[in-house]
């Protein structure tokens, strides 16, 4: 999406708000190197695609290591396993699958979100796989290998969706919110997106009211306690994780996604423009898709519907 967080390098809201379900401490202010995966031996390891590996620069084939910078936490794309400093998530598994295909070890370094871009520019990072939008406004300096679809869904209680005996609202699409209130996050572009959708579906930017908070947990409380009808505050992947891990949250088991996802766009592997690593990484991502490993990863995290058929370059749709 074109901008999600109001900062120089916007991205969902990991830089400003906790993830939908907090499993670890917040983003660290200093970088942290985390090794993962295994380097290829002199003879190609099982799973390595020789044609893809041959596209790597000689310097990488010599070390069998690549540096991927990430921004933790954004559940379920990248976060620390509970009680550890071991990264896990969709992006981590995809990065390691790419590494296995190329016969290289992926070293992960955790930094603040804006530092992902400066790390590429300084040469500290060779690539970034960290749930970042392939935004046309970023393509002057960077290029993106698109690997995952995302968008903004609506989450509400099943009662509000009018599927049970305790009926409150009949929510099917954005027109149902005209004259009602949505919960979303302070300092995010969701505020402007709701205004745009309010104009489109209701004829006025202010017809749909907003109640703002600084955490997703508070957004959901605003819904369950009646201050809002639904929450419009995270990507498809975060919503999917929330819906599959409802134990211990307000109205556990009583939430659902309603209507379509709005403002669809793609996440991309970020590289410097005309990167020497792009041919190998794009080929490897396509090999991961063709092998079925990609589908297994997405199925594990309940986001199979967000799969892309192939990894394309700079193909993310613009967001109005």
Helices and strands as residue ranges (DSSP letters): E 32-36, H 50-53, H 58-63, E 65-70, E 79-80, E 87-88, H 90-102, E 105-110, H 113-122, E 127-128, G 136-138, E 142-157, G 174-177, E 181-185, H 190-202, E 209-213, H 216-224, E 230-231, H 236-244, E 255-272, H 278-291, H 293-300, G 304-306, E 312-313
